[in-house]
Amino acid sequence: MWEERFSTAEYVFGREPAAFLQDHADLLTPGATALSVADGEGRNSVFMAERGMRVTALEFSPSAIAKARALAADKGQSVTFHEVDVLAHDWPDQYDLVAGIFIQFVGPSERAGLFAGMKRSVAPGGLILLHGYTPKQVEYGTGGPPDPANMYTEDLLRDSFAGWEIVLCQAYERDIREGSGHAGRSALIDFAARRPIGA
C-alpha cells in the first residue's frame, strides 16, 4: 500500500517538515544524532539535518526513499536512509533523539512493540518525539487512518512512557497544509519525553 501511495511524482505530504518539528525546533540539537522512524518522503529527516543533526531515517517504501534522497540532495543535506520494516526492525543503535511523526498506520496490537523498540533506540538522557492525531481526527477526515484506535491520547502516551520525564504532552486542533495527505482542520497531539539517565 505504501509503495503504491508514494510511487508518484508528487510529494504526498509535501516537501516541508511537519509543523510540529518547526514549532519545537529548539529540541533539535546541532551535532546530536537523530533517528526518524517511518520517515516517508524525507521532509522531516531532511529538516533535522538542516538543523545540524546527524540523521538516520527508516522507511519501508523504496519510492519514498528515492524521493527523500532527491529532497536531501536538493537541500544540500546528508541523511542516511535505510529500507526497513519498522515492525520487524531489531533497533540495534541508540540516538540522542528518536522521532515518530504521523506513524499511526500502527494499530494497538503492534504499537507497544514499536514503542518498545523506539525506546531502546533512545540513548540515556535522550529524547523521543511523537506527533500525530487524536481520535477526534476521524471526524475531520483530513488525514490519517479511519480507525480511532490507531490514534493517540495524552493518557495513552503518558502511560506508554511511564518513568520518563515528560517534556511536552498537548492535544489541540489546527489547520495544517502538508501536501495532499494532511490538509485541513486536524485534531493533533504533540509529545516529547526524555529517557532517564539510569534507564
C-alpha positions as CSV (number, residue, x, y, z in Angstrom):
1,M,0.0,0.0,0.0
2,W,2.7,2.5,1.0
3,E,4.8,1.8,-2.1
4,E,1.8,2.4,-4.3
5,R,1.0,5.6,-2.5
6,F,4.5,7.0,-2.7
7,S,5.2,6.0,-6.3
8,T,4.1,9.3,-7.7
9,A,6.0,12.4,-8.8
10,E,4.0,14.3,-6.1
11,Y,5.4,14.6,-2.6
12,V,2.2,13.2,-0.9
13,F,2.9,15.0,2.4
14,G,4.8,17.9,0.9
15,R,8.5,18.9,1.0
16,E,8.4,21.0,4.1
17,P,8.7,19.5,7.6
18,A,5.7,18.8,9.8
19,A,4.6,22.0,11.6
20,F,5.3,20.1,14.9
21,L,9.0,20.0,14.1
22,Q,9.1,23.6,13.2
23,D,7.2,24.6,16.4
24,H,9.7,22.6,18.5
25,A,12.9,23.1,16.6
26,D,14.6,24.1,19.8
27,L,14.6,20.4,20.7
28,L,16.8,19.6,17.6
29,T,20.3,20.0,18.9
30,P,23.1,20.6,16.3
31,G,25.6,17.9,16.3
32,A,23.3,15.4,18.0
33,T,22.3,12.1,16.4
34,A,18.7,11.6,15.4
35,L,16.5,8.7,14.1
36,S,13.4,9.4,12.0
37,V,11.0,6.4,12.1
38,A,8.8,5.6,9.1
39,D,10.3,8.8,7.5
40,G,8.3,8.7,4.3
41,E,9.5,11.1,1.6
42,G,12.2,12.8,3.8
43,R,10.6,16.1,4.8
44,N,11.3,15.6,8.5
45,S,14.7,13.9,8.3
46,V,16.0,16.5,5.9
47,F,14.7,19.3,8.2
48,M,16.6,17.7,11.2
49,A,19.7,17.6,9.0
50,E,19.2,21.2,8.1
51,R,19.2,21.9,11.9
52,G,22.7,20.4,12.1
53,M,21.8,17.0,13.4
54,R,23.3,13.7,12.1
55,V,20.3,11.9,10.9
56,T,19.4,8.3,10.1
57,A,15.9,7.5,8.6
58,L,14.0,4.3,8.4
59,E,11.4,3.8,5.7
60,F,9.7,0.8,4.1
61,S,8.8,2.2,0.6
62,P,11.7,2.3,-2.0
63,S,9.8,5.1,-3.9
64,A,9.6,7.2,-0.7
65,I,13.3,6.7,-0.1
66,A,14.1,7.8,-3.6
67,K,12.1,11.0,-3.2
68,A,13.7,11.5,0.2
69,R,17.2,11.2,-1.3
70,A,16.3,13.6,-4.0
71,L,14.9,16.1,-1.4
72,A,18.1,15.8,0.7
73,A,20.2,16.4,-2.4
74,D,18.1,19.4,-3.4
75,K,18.6,20.9,0.0
76,G,22.3,20.1,0.2
77,Q,21.9,17.8,3.2
78,S,23.2,14.4,4.2
79,V,20.8,11.8,5.6
80,T,21.5,8.0,6.0
81,F,18.4,6.2,4.6
82,H,17.6,2.5,5.4
83,E,14.9,0.5,3.7
84,V,13.3,-1.1,6.8
85,D,10.0,-2.6,8.0
86,V,9.9,-0.9,11.4
87,L,7.5,-3.6,12.7
88,A,10.3,-6.2,12.2
89,H,13.3,-4.0,13.0
90,D,15.7,-5.0,15.7
91,W,16.5,-1.4,16.9
92,P,20.3,-2.0,17.3
93,D,21.5,1.5,17.7
94,Q,20.9,4.4,20.1
95,Y,20.4,8.1,19.2
96,D,20.2,11.4,21.1
97,L,16.7,11.8,19.6
98,V,14.1,9.4,18.1
99,A,11.2,10.9,16.2
100,G,8.0,9.2,15.1
101,I,5.8,11.7,13.2
102,F,2.4,10.6,11.8
103,I,3.3,6.9,12.3
104,Q,-0.3,5.9,13.1
105,F,-0.6,3.2,10.5
106,V,0.4,1.1,13.5
107,G,-2.7,-0.1,15.5
108,P,-3.0,-1.1,19.1
109,S,-1.8,-4.7,18.7
110,E,1.6,-3.6,17.3
111,R,2.0,-0.2,19.0
112,A,3.5,-1.5,22.2
113,G,6.2,-3.4,20.3
114,L,7.0,-0.4,18.1
115,F,7.2,1.9,21.1
116,A,9.4,-0.6,23.0
117,G,11.9,-0.7,20.0
118,M,11.9,3.1,19.7
119,K,12.6,3.4,23.5
120,R,15.6,1.1,23.1
121,S,16.9,3.4,20.4
122,V,16.9,6.5,22.7
123,A,20.2,6.9,24.4
124,P,20.0,7.6,28.2
125,G,19.2,11.3,28.6
126,G,17.9,11.5,25.0
127,L,14.5,12.5,23.7
128,I,11.7,10.7,22.0
129,L,9.3,12.9,19.9
130,L,5.9,11.7,18.8
131,H,3.4,13.7,16.8
132,G,0.1,12.5,15.4
133,Y,-3.7,12.6,15.6
134,T,-6.1,12.2,18.5
135,P,-9.3,10.1,18.0
136,K,-11.3,13.1,17.1
137,Q,-9.4,13.3,13.8
138,V,-11.7,10.6,12.4
139,E,-14.5,13.1,12.4
140,Y,-12.4,15.6,10.3
141,G,-11.1,13.0,7.8
142,T,-8.3,15.3,6.7
143,G,-5.5,12.7,7.1
144,G,-4.6,9.6,8.9
145,P,-6.3,6.2,9.2
146,P,-10.0,5.9,9.7
147,D,-9.7,3.9,12.9
148,P,-9.7,5.9,16.2
149,A,-7.9,3.1,17.9
150,N,-4.8,4.0,16.0
151,M,-4.8,7.5,17.3
152,Y,-3.1,8.8,20.5
153,T,-4.4,10.4,23.6
154,E,-2.5,12.2,26.3
155,D,-3.1,9.4,28.8
156,L,-2.0,6.7,26.3
157,L,1.3,8.5,25.6
158,R,2.0,9.3,29.3
159,D,1.3,5.7,30.2
160,S,3.4,4.3,27.4
161,F,6.4,6.3,28.6
162,A,5.9,6.0,32.4
163,G,9.1,6.7,34.2
164,W,10.4,9.1,31.5
165,E,10.5,12.8,32.0
166,I,7.5,14.2,30.1
167,V,8.7,17.4,28.4
168,L,5.6,18.0,26.3
169,C,2.2,16.4,26.1
170,Q,-0.5,18.5,24.4
171,A,-3.6,17.8,22.3
172,Y,-5.0,20.6,20.2
173,E,-6.7,21.5,16.9
174,R,-5.1,23.3,14.0
175,D,-5.4,23.8,10.2
176,I,-2.5,22.1,8.5
177,R,-1.4,22.0,4.9
178,E,1.2,19.3,4.5
179,G,0.8,18.1,0.9
180,S,-2.4,16.4,-0.1
181,G,-2.0,13.8,2.6
182,H,-2.6,16.2,5.5
183,A,-4.8,19.1,4.6
184,G,-7.4,20.9,6.7
185,R,-8.7,21.1,10.2
186,S,-6.9,18.5,12.3
187,A,-7.0,17.1,15.8
188,L,-3.4,16.8,16.8
189,I,-1.2,15.8,19.7
190,D,2.5,16.7,20.4
191,F,4.6,14.6,22.8
192,A,8.2,14.7,23.9
193,A,9.8,12.6,26.7
194,R,13.4,12.2,28.0
195,R,14.8,8.8,28.9
196,P,16.2,8.8,32.4
197,I,20.0,8.6,32.6
198,G,19.8,5.4,34.6
199,A,17.2,3.7,32.4
